[in-house]
Amino acid sequence: MAKLSYREAVAAAMAQEMRLDDRVIFLGEDVGAAGGVFKATLGLFDEFGPTRVRDTPISEQAILGATMGAAMTGLRPIAEIMFSDFFGVCWDTVVNEIAKARYMTNGDHETPLVIRSANGGGARFGAQHSQSIENWAMAVPGIKVVAPSNAYDVKGLLAASIRDPDPVLFFEQKAMYGNKCEVPEGELVIPLGEAATPREGTDVTIVALANMVPKSLKAAEILEKEHGILCEVVDPRTLVPLDTKTILASVEKTGRLVTVEENPRLCGWGAEIASIVGEELFWNLDAPITRITTPHIPLPSVDVLEDLVIPSVERIVDTISKMD
């Protein structure tokens, strides 16, 4: 085992898969010798060279157009869109081309590709560089959606995404790039569609994603110590496919559900989970489903305002401690 940062796990997963399969290539802005703007892919250019690690122009449409073409002709490309906000520039390519290629060619063409992107707030980058857009992606049929909460999951889930026959959007929470944990040095693959339960409890289920997972775990510690409330924390890890079995089993046990979402509240991923739980377990619920979210506003860049609107440990503790 080695202690890797979230960003180091990105490079470790990509290097693992590039060594195993020479069809895996990587392209994006400043991903070559520079190692990416967040330094999440350092060392790949040195090991694999300019044929397999390619710098591109500043054009998200060009990056994804080339990526789709490469996937359709037998390669397994990984593309980097520097900030997830920039999917707005190339969303047509994702939604109308990449997501639908297999369907519209009757299975003649697969698009086994991964699009990595730095996602979410917490780094004071402002309204155009801090959005959390998992809910955009989750709404599009034909793509898989991954959002890891720690370095271990980054390595395993990114490897699985690269091997997957379908297009995968892989969201890396940028405020977590420096977070470290133990990660196996050998080959690691975590199947998509399997949730993790990093903390077990009996009183309330907290479903959290990405940077909301460590916040929820910290809140769970405080809730047990100060209020005697035993929280179970479930990390879906992937939104598509979604491990509803694990979520439903947890809520059936605890009788209460709280989702903690960095997305803006309107149409956030937690609303879908709340809908599923409401349909499947209505008579098992001991309290209304509660969603803790960012308000439906552009994210501010001022530190005190950004901290105010993104769900915090304090807000999770306060909300759950007041539940019936």
N, C-alpha and C positions, 0 to 999 in steps of 0.2 A: 504493500500500500504506500501511496505517496500523498502528501498534502498538496492539493492543487487549488488554485483559485478558479473561480467560475470562468474567467477568460482563458486560463491555461487549459481547462478541460475542453473548450471549443477546439483549440489547436490539436489537443491529444486525440480527440475523436476523429477529426479530419485526417490526421496523419495515420492513424490506425487503419482507416478505410482506404486511403490512397495507397498504402503499402500492400494491402490485400487485393486491390482491384485497380488495374491501370486504366480502367475506363472512367474512374473518378477524377474530375477536373474541378477547378475553382476559379471563378472570375468575379470581378467587382472593382470598385474605385479604390485605388491605393492599397490593394491587398497583396501586392508583390513584395518588393524589398521593404516597404514601409510597415508591412504586417498588419495593416488595417488601422483606421482612425482610433479604434479602441484597443489596439494591440492584441486582439484576440486570435490572430493567426500568425504570430511571429514564428519564424523558422520554417514555414512551409515552402516559401520561395527558395530558400537555400537548399532544402532537401529535394524538392521535386522540379525546380527549374521553371523557366518562363513558358514552356509548352503546356504545363499542367496547372500553373498558377499565373493567371493573366490579369494584368491591369487593363481597365476599360476606360473609355471616355466617361465624362460626367453626364450620363444619359441612362436613366433607369429603364426606359423603353428598349434601348439597345441592349442593355445587360440581359433583360428577361427574354427578349426576342432571340438573342444568341443562345441563351440557356435552353429555351424550348426547342430550338432547332437541333442543338447538340443531343438533347434527350431523345428526340424522335429518330435520330440517326445512330443510336446505339451507345452513346456515352451516358454517364451518370453524373451530371454537373451539379455543382453547388454554386449558387449565386449569393452575393451579399448586396442587400439594399441597406445602405449605411444607417439610416433612421427609418423606423417603420412608418413614420409620417409620410415618407416619400412614396409609399405605395399609392398615394393619391395620384401621382404622376403616371404610374404604369398599371393602374388597377384594371384597365380594359384587357391588357395582356394576360393578367392573372385570371380574371373572372370569365372572359369570353373566349380565350384561347387555351391557356394551360389547363384550366379546370375541366374543359369540355372536349379536349382532343380525343381521349379514348372513346367517349360516348358518340361523338359525331363521326368517328371513323369506324364505328362498329367493332372496336377493339383492335383494329389494324395497327394503330399507333399508341404506344404508351408514352407517358412523360415522367419517367423516374428522375425527378429533380428535387432539390431542396433549395428553398430561398430563406437564408438567414437574415435576421434584422435585429438591430438594437431597438428595444421597445420600452415604453413606460417612462414615468417621471422619477423625481427624486434627485436629479442632477442639476436642477436650475437652468434647464435649456429652453424653457419658455413654451408657448402654445404650439409652435410649429415643429418642435423637436422633442416632445415629451408625451405624445399621445400613447395610450394603451389600446391597441386596435384588435385584440383577439376576437372581439365580437363581430367586427367587420368580416373577418376570415371565416368564422364559424358559420356565417349565414350563407356561404357559397358552396353549393353541392360540387363534389369532385376534388376537393383538396382536404388534406389532413392538417391539423392545427396542434402544435406542440409549444408548451411554455414551461420550462423547467425552473425549479426553485433552488437548486444547489448544484455544485460542481459534479457530484457523482451522477446525478440525473442528466446533466448536460452531456457528459461523455457517452453514457449508455443510450440516451434517447436520440442524440444526433447520429450515432452510428446506425441505429435502427432506421432512422429517417433516410439516411443515404442508401440503405439497402432496400427500402420500400419501393414497390413498383408504381406508386402513385405520387403526385406532387405533394410536397409537405412544406408548410410555412412554419419556420422554426423561430420563435420569438425569444430573444435573450434580453432579460431585464437589465438595462444598462447600469442601474445603481447597484447591481449585485456583482459586477465584474470582478471586484476585489475580494469577495467573500470566499473563504477557503473551507475545505473539508477533505476527509480521506477519500481517495479514489484509487481503485485497483490499477496497477501498472500494466497488467496484461489486457487481453481483449475483453471488452465489456460491451454488451448489447442489452438494452432494456426494451422489451416489446411495447409497441405503441398500443394504447387502449387499456393499460393497467394502472389504476390509481395506487397511490401509496397512502399509508396511514401512519404518519410519524408520531402520533400520540393517541393513545386509546383512553376512552372515558365513557361514562354512563349517563351523563346529564344533558348534554347538548352536543350536536354535531356541527363543527365549523368546517365548511368547504372553502378552501382558499387556493390561490394560484400564484405562482412566481414569487414576487417580493412580499406578497401578503401572507405567505406560509410562515416565514420566520417571525413576522409580526404576530400572527395568530398563535404560534407556539409560545411566544413570550407572554401574550395575553392569557393563555391557558394556565401558565405557571402562576401568574398573579391571581387569577380567578380561583384556583385551587387553594392557594395560600391564604388569601384574604376573605374569600366568600364560601369556600368549601364546595365550589362548583367544579365537577370533573368533566372537562371538555375533550371530545374526540376530534382530532384534526385530520381531515382528509384532503389530500393534494391530488386532484385529477391528473395532473401532469400533461395529459392530452385532452383537448376539448373535442376533437374529432380524430379518432373514435373516442367516445365518452364511456367511461366505466360506470354505467348506471348501477350495476349489481353491487359494487362496493359502497356507493353512496346510499343506495336504498337500504342495504343491510345495516349501515351505521345509523341512519335515521330511524329505522324500525326499532333499534335497540335503545336509542336515547329519547325519542319522541319529540325532539326539537331540532330545527335546522336554522343555521345562520350562514349566509354566504358573505365572503369578504372579497370585494372586487375593486381593482384599480380602475377598471373601465368607468366611463360616465354611466350614470344610473340607467338612462333610457335604453332599453334593449340590450343590457349587459348580459354576459353569459350566465350569470346567476339567475336571471329571470327564467331561462330555459330549464335550469336544474330545479328551480322552485316549482315550475309547471309540472315537471315529471314527478316530483315528490308529491305535489298536491293531488295529482291524478292517481298515483299508485298507493299512497299511504295516508290519505286524508284522515281515516279513522284511527290511525296510529299517532297522529300529532297531538301533543299536549299543549301546544302554544302556536300562535301564528308564525309562519315562516318570516324571517327577518333578513333583509339585505342591507349590508353596510357597503357603501359605494362612494366613489367620487361624484360630486354633483354634476349635473349636465351643463358644464361650462368649459370654455377653453382653459387649459391649465396655466395658472400664473407662474412667472419665473421668480418673483420675490420669495425669498426663502420662507418667511413666516406664513405667507399665503399658500405656497405650495404644500407646506407641512399641514396647514389647516384643512385643505380640501381632500388630500389623499388619506385614505383610512389609516389610522394610527393605532398603536397598542392601546393607548388611553381610550380611544373611542370604542374599540372592540370590548375592552373590559367594562366600560360604562354601559354599553348597550346590553351586553349579556347579563350583567349583574342586575339589571332592571327587568329582565324577562319574567313572565309569570311562571 
